[in-house]
Amino acid sequence: MNSRKKADEALYKKTRPQAIERDQGLCVLCGAMASEVHHILFRGRGGLSNLDNLACLCRDCLLYTSDAA
């Protein structure tokens, strides 16, 4: 694992619980109970685990956004 990925993993461990708290554990798209914390700009496309790049999503909305990408 390269150093950028290691640093981002450490950041994600901090920001993931913050995103859940910020979004009150609810999907930001439909309001259902969230099951995932999603990177808005995918890591593979240069997105980082900053709080402003994370959103809580339910499984259905996660699949919808993944298909749209």
PASEBA-1860 file (N, C-alpha, C; in nm, 3 decimals):
! residues 69
1> MNSRKKAD> 0.086/-0.118/0.000/0.000/0.000/0.000/0.090/0.123/0.000 ~ 0.063/0.217/-0.091/0.147/0.335/-0.098/0.113/0.434/0.015 ~ 0.198/0.532/0.033/0.183/0.624/0.146/0.058/0.711/0.135 ~ 0.018/0.748/0.012/-0.104/0.828/-0.006/-0.227/0.749/0.040 ~ -0.232/0.622/0.000/-0.345/0.538/0.036/-0.348/0.513/0.187 ~ -0.231/0.492/0.246/-0.223/0.471/0.391/-0.273/0.593/0.466 ~ -0.229/0.712/0.422/-0.272/0.837/0.486/-0.422/0.856/0.472 ~ -0.477/0.822/0.354/-0.621/0.838/0.332/-0.700/0.738/0.416
9> EALYKKTR> -0.649/0.618/0.434/-0.716/0.519/0.520/-0.724/0.571/0.663 ~ -0.615/0.631/0.711/-0.614/0.687/0.846/-0.715/0.801/0.858 ~ -0.721/0.885/0.755/-0.818/0.995/0.754/-0.960/0.941/0.754 ~ -0.987/0.836/0.675/-1.120/0.777/0.666/-1.166/0.723/0.802 ~ -1.075/0.666/0.877/-1.110/0.615/1.011/-1.159/0.727/1.102 ~ -1.108/0.848/1.080/-1.151/0.965/1.159/-1.280/1.026/1.105 ~ -1.288/1.040/0.973/-1.399/1.115/0.915/-1.526/1.032/0.895 ~ -1.514/0.901/0.886/-1.633/0.817/0.867/-1.733/0.836/0.981
17> PQAIERDQ> -1.691/0.826/1.108/-1.788/0.848/1.216/-1.843/0.992/1.218 ~ -1.761/1.086/1.176/-1.806/1.226/1.169/-1.915/1.242/1.063 ~ -1.900/1.173/0.950/-2.001/1.180/0.844/-2.131/1.118/0.891 ~ -2.124/1.007/0.964/-2.245/0.942/1.016/-2.315/1.034/1.113 ~ -2.239/1.099/1.199/-2.299/1.193/1.295/-2.360/1.313/1.223 ~ -2.287/1.369/1.128/-2.336/1.485/1.053/-2.467/1.454/0.981 ~ -2.473/1.336/0.918/-2.591/1.297/0.841/-2.696/1.226/0.926 ~ -2.671/1.218/1.055/-2.762/1.156/1.152/-2.794/1.010/1.116
25> GLCVLCGA> -2.698/0.945/1.051/-2.715/0.805/1.016/-2.818/0.779/0.907 ~ -2.858/0.885/0.838/-2.961/0.873/0.735/-2.902/0.896/0.596 ~ -2.961/0.832/0.499/-2.921/0.850/0.360/-2.948/0.995/0.318 ~ -2.847/1.058/0.260/-2.864/1.198/0.220/-2.953/1.213/0.097 ~ -2.979/1.103/0.026/-3.063/1.111/-0.094/-3.210/1.083/-0.066 ~ -3.238/0.981/0.016/-3.379/0.943/0.034/-3.426/0.949/0.180 ~ -3.335/0.963/0.275/-3.374/0.973/0.414/-3.388/0.841/0.488 ~ -3.366/0.729/0.420/-3.372/0.597/0.486/-3.248/0.579/0.575
33> MASEVHHI> -3.249/0.476/0.657/-3.134/0.446/0.741/-3.015/0.415/0.650 ~ -2.904/0.483/0.673/-2.784/0.464/0.589/-2.712/0.336/0.628 ~ -2.655/0.271/0.529/-2.577/0.151/0.554/-2.432/0.168/0.511 ~ -2.403/0.273/0.439/-2.269/0.294/0.384/-2.229/0.441/0.394 ~ -2.098/0.464/0.403/-2.044/0.599/0.388/-1.972/0.600/0.254 ~ -2.020/0.682/0.166/-1.982/0.683/0.024/-1.887/0.799/-0.005 ~ -1.785/0.772/-0.087/-1.699/0.880/-0.137/-1.770/0.942/-0.258 ~ -1.797/1.069/-0.252/-1.866/1.137/-0.362/-1.778/1.133/-0.488
41> LFRGRGGL> -1.655/1.178/-0.473/-1.556/1.161/-0.580/-1.476/1.038/-0.540 ~ -1.489/0.932/-0.617/-1.427/0.804/-0.582/-1.277/0.817/-0.559 ~ -1.226/0.736/-0.469/-1.082/0.735/-0.442/-1.003/0.707/-0.569 ~ -1.052/0.617/-0.649/-0.983/0.581/-0.773/-0.975/0.695/-0.873 ~ -1.056/0.794/-0.851/-1.056/0.912/-0.939/-0.994/1.032/-0.869 ~ -0.921/1.006/-0.761/-0.849/1.112/-0.692/-0.919/1.169/-0.571 ~ -1.037/1.119/-0.538/-1.108/1.168/-0.421/-1.043/1.122/-0.292 ~ -1.048/1.206/-0.193/-0.992/1.175/-0.062/-1.104/1.154/0.039
49> SNLDNLAC> -1.067/1.118/0.158/-1.166/1.090/0.263/-1.193/1.213/0.350 ~ -1.185/1.331/0.291/-1.223/1.453/0.362/-1.372/1.447/0.391 ~ -1.414/1.509/0.500/-1.554/1.505/0.539/-1.646/1.558/0.429 ~ -1.600/1.659/0.356/-1.686/1.715/0.250/-1.694/1.625/0.126 ~ -1.618/1.515/0.124/-1.626/1.421/0.012/-1.695/1.291/0.054 ~ -1.757/1.289/0.171/-1.826/1.170/0.220/-1.974/1.198/0.237 ~ -2.056/1.099/0.209/-2.200/1.109/0.228/-2.254/0.973/0.270 ~ -2.348/0.973/0.363/-2.413/0.850/0.405/-2.520/0.814/0.303
57> LCRDCLLY> -2.524/0.686/0.265/-2.623/0.638/0.169/-2.681/0.505/0.216 ~ -2.806/0.481/0.181/-2.865/0.349/0.203/-2.817/0.259/0.089 ~ -2.840/0.133/0.102/-2.792/0.037/0.002/-2.850/0.064/-0.138 ~ -2.979/0.094/-0.144/-3.042/0.119/-0.275/-2.980/0.241/-0.344 ~ -2.962/0.349/-0.269/-2.906/0.470/-0.329/-2.759/0.451/-0.365 ~ -2.686/0.373/-0.284/-2.546/0.344/-0.316/-2.538/0.268/-0.449 ~ -2.623/0.170/-0.468/-2.624/0.095/-0.594/-2.662/0.185/-0.711 ~ -2.758/0.275/-0.687/-2.800/0.368/-0.791/-2.684/0.461/-0.832
65> TSDAA> -2.614/0.518/-0.733/-2.504/0.610/-0.764/-2.387/0.538/-0.826 ~ -2.363/0.414/-0.785/-2.253/0.335/-0.843/-2.282/0.304/-0.989 ~ -2.407/0.274/-1.020/-2.446/0.246/-1.158/-2.436/0.371/-1.246 ~ -2.461/0.487/-1.186/-2.460/0.612/-1.262/-2.318/0.660/-1.293 ~ -2.221/0.609/-1.220/-2.083/0.655/-1.235/-2.017/0.609/-1.358
END
